Amino acid sequence: MAPISKNILSTLVKAFIGVACLALIVQRLYQSYSAENLNSVKEIFTAYNSFLIALTVLLLFLNWGIEVFKWQLFTKDLERISFKKAWQSVWMGVCIGNLTPGRLGEFAGRVLFFKPEHRAKATTLHFVSGIVQLVVTIVMGCAGLLCFSSMIDASYFNPILIAEIALLFVFMVLLWRVNKVIVWLRKANFLKKYDFTHLKIERSMLLKMLFLSIIRYIVFALQFYLLLAACGIQGNIYHIAGAITITYLLLSTIPMISFIEVAIRAFVVVLLFGGLGSNDWKLSIAATLLWLINIVIPSVIGYVFLVQNKFTFGKKQKI
């Protein structure tokens, strides 16, 4: 009787995740686009622009493929999983993370493929990997701020730059002392029931993760550039590059509530690229397309992976 109850619970959890994700996606799009605005969307899909959008979709697999390789590489000493399983793990994380503010719940999907006794360690590695990617985003964003300060209102420039540099400093210290932080975590009362033994992160591995994070950043920056071009956003390439780095900086470090994420993305893009004389709706469409390609497609496929696999939360699991 117990296994049947667990199967029913697992099915209900998967059903809830699927319905919640679908509802959030529909709600976000409904809030962003009315029937009149859809005409602006139709104008974009010429043959050439469709080619650029298709190329952006293809780069989706390179973008997330690098992230999958990072995840497989970073966890290999913990537990060896195939590239296929690592891919499913990452996209299941995107699916579940879609339901939480700032995608903080992404780890819950990623760690399901690991043995229960390894999940606390895998969760720690997930957050360390995320911090490394954030460091790259903040460094590039701060460089964009310094080079293209005119894109940010003067009254906001200094507070944003100071806050981002302070955040960068905190992350750098955490990464530099990551093993000491892990030792401290093991002593925390609320984490004593989890197993962190023998978890050690070598600095050589962090450097590899940093290199791969830089490559991935270049790929998703290129995706954004292609979508801006497809939407007819023109201007000096250096200004566009600067605006892209600042956009990713703000989107990565502003705490976002899930159901208004698309609106925030569109607002930030319009704010930064509006000075180039571009149509606000075209900017909004570019931001939405980027979200649809890099988040919604992985979320939907990640949900398929979640349904296809059987997971339990006890001492044993079947995959």
Order of alpha helices (4+ residues) and beta strands (2+ residues): alpha-alpha-alpha-alpha-alpha-alpha-alpha-alpha-alpha-alpha-alpha-alpha-alpha
